[in-house]
């Protein structure tokens, strides 16, 4: 009886679970996403993995690696010293054995050092608020919205000011500004903060970091409901699991990445679920209601992400295809009359749902983005998006989107890799196929399959067109995979029960286990997708750190509110948020003409031109060109006119303006009294040099040839080109032929402007040997004034040599023979050099970043910071007067003994036992004593650079401040000489006395 009672309870409980299968399956799979997965081993833990960014495990791995490297260096040096003749193979074994022994004997100390270093790394990437430390927000674009969210929290509105009644952002496109962002993402971040701060000690930045976690969690619910609708609980479980761990989605939605990417997962899942509910309903009323809710969701989507229209177009296309297919499948009914066809086909529900969706979308979007915004998105945006990669814009300006890595074309292989490999991809494709051939009531039904197929294929196409859009395939693929898993489970379990008499539960368990193993590791069909997702989050390093924060905070604390920050656009959102100062150029304005102007500032070797451009940007942004164009009506003439007048003084510019008939208000935009300007040169810009110099070197003549003249017959184009560009007809013909032979936008881009680069990332120190000066891979023959660069395929001749002296004055040697160049400059007590394209290496950026501002008149060093992993950051303040060239302190003439000075010394050193060393030649034979005078003997002065550790500490400390010609007697105790252990040095534990005379100081 007892067993019977227990069994009845079990059956009752199982019945309850079966009755509420949807709820229990959903809760189960959601709970699993918070469970650790063995560091990326098991197919669950999607939310847990995303939260690992907050733990910043890179600090631990970096610390362990640093300790290991230090240990390896120390042991290797010891083995080399003790066993100099040991063969390499044997030496490495000795090193490994000693390292193993040292680890075993000093494990506790090594762990302490590793943890200490890890804490220091974490501190570098963390900020403190109310006694608690928080990790800096990792990404770039979220800072754009975070600043508006801060405005909401502090002022109640997102904008900076109202300009003529329009909410205005006065931090971008300085000093003009732009309409403030009107999307609802910033209010969402502020809302999350207000809720979070009501029960926890947090900051706005920290709370915003949870945004992707919240919306991915909500997305998991809706993707489960979609897959459940088409393939049951198994399909829902696998769709949810796939979306949670998919590398394509994981990489853009971990903790801290509070950009709008999560909306591209959430809204498609919500909208498709609403549409599936509408299409599954037998009631016309419910079809209209759910279709209307889907339209409402589109209205919301449009105010969270500008490219909402892609899904709208997919849905519209799916409905059209479904109706056409339905007409074909029910053509016999149509022959019997439209009324009969209307009541017995699926077209009716597609029309009801589609019409409701369209009407409500149009109405609601009219309130969020305006009807014109809806019309453009629904009917024009997809077509115009094809122009993203055109080399030049109609106004001849360069198209910066050609260099945005996220918009680079993808490939089918990349898409397949992003979703876990071929086998997993095939299961997703199988899910689409099974839905297409699935029969309902013994007939084919395109209710779900058409929409899912178009969604899947459409997002796959977008992913191929631009790697940025690989994220979009996530929800569609997750549903397709879930459908494949659920329908396979249903088919195989039914087959097993009917034909093999195997219980459905056994078959189902086997299918689930196999699919789980496939997700964990499709051995020959792709990478371990869970591990890939895990690795992507644990290797995430914030781009903001203490170095950036300190530099930008220093600008904020030492500048006027109208100060402007200039740099390349990538970190503009950081500058605005942290320094709270306006920028000329950021990620939201990168498509404006600033790309050319700022690129030119960085690329040019003419400091006068650089500061003239900056003055124009700080006076009126890009609007001087607009004023010129109002009169000249010609893009090429307008940009050339602006370039001409900015190089003139105001009186000459006024005369030129008057002669051209251009409005004199252009002078307010080119020759105003500019505000404070800070220019930032950072290490990341070295690798981006090809991009900013490409835009800086943009050839507007060639851009016009590409856009206009190549489309005309040669006989008509060449004479006009000759006159317009002031070149011979032969040269015009050459330009025309070059343009007409270009086969693509990419080749046109490279023809209009080159892609210069540095030969290496860091300058090389130089050493002289006879007439040769060797600087890393650069060899310069000073007598023949030629130079070569060692490259992987041999030797490359250098066509230009630029030599700077300690005053910042330069001399140019041009042996010719190539477009490579090398720049050499004094650095401390030596010489440094860097090589690269001749249009780049002598640039303003080179002088700012590598040469510490040597010789620059208008750019004064303001701050410098070293990042732990990201290299140096240099901040310059623009001196609009530019009265004198800047000379770094280590190159300034030295009047006394100080750090960085090269000092020539005569000395006599003695202890109680007598003299032990002297700069007097043959001091032993001459019986030199402590009382000897240097003028009575031949000497060989010691030449050293102070501050480089060449002298014992006590000696260097006591000669500080001496001037040329000074003589001094000093006493150095053992602690500041060679230590207190006589076994380690013959002069150990001895007080040393010196008579010192400073011969010269450089």
Secondary structure, DSSP 8 states (H G I E B T S, - for coil): -HHHHHHHHHHHHHHHHHHTHHHHHHHHHHHHTTS--TTTTSS--HHHHHHHHHHTTHHHHHHHHHHHHHHHHHHHHHHHHH-TT--HHHHHHHHHHHHHHHHHHSHHHHHHHHHHHHHHHHHHTEEEETTEEEE----STHHHHHHHHHHHHHHSSSSSEEETTEEEETTSSTTT-EE---SSHHHHHHHHHHHHHTTS---HHHHHTTHHHHHHHHHHHHHHHHHHHHHHHHHHHHHHHHHHH-HHHHTTSSTT--SGGGHHHHHHHHHHHHHHHHHH-S-HHHHHHHHHHHHHHHHHHHTT-TTTHHHHHHHHHHHHHHHHHHHHHTHHHHHT-HHHHHHHSSHHHHHHHHHHHHHHHHHHHHHHT-HHHHHHHHHTHHHHGGGGG-SB-TTS-B-GGGG-GGGS---HHHHHHHTT-HHHHHHHHHHHHHHHH-EETTEE--TTHHHHHHHHHHHHHHHHH-GGGGGGHHHHHHHHHHHHHHHHHHHHHHHHHHHS---HHHHHHHHHHHHHHHHH--TTTS--HHHHHHHHHHT---S--HHHHHHHHHHHHTS-TT-EEES-GGGHHHHHHHH--EES--TTSTTSTHHHHHHHHHH-S-HHHHHHHHHHHHHHTTHHHHHHHHHH--HHHHHHHHHHHTTS-HHHHHHHHHHHT--GGGGGGTSS----EEEEEETHHHHTHHHHHHHHT--HHHHHHHHTGGGS-HHHHHHHHHHHHT--HHHHHHHHHHHHT--SHHHHHHHHS----BSSSS-EEEEEETTEEEETTEEEETTTTEEEEEETTEEEEE-EEEEE-TTS-EEEE---SSSEEEEEEEETTEEEEEEEETTTTTSHHHHHHTSTTTT-SSEEEEEEEE-SSS-EEEEEEE-SS--S----GGGS--SSS-TT-EEEEEEEEEETTEEEEESBTTTTTTT--TT--GGGS-B--EEEETTSS-S-HHHHHHHTT--TT-EEEEEE-GGGTT-S-TTT-TTTT--EEEEEEEEEE-
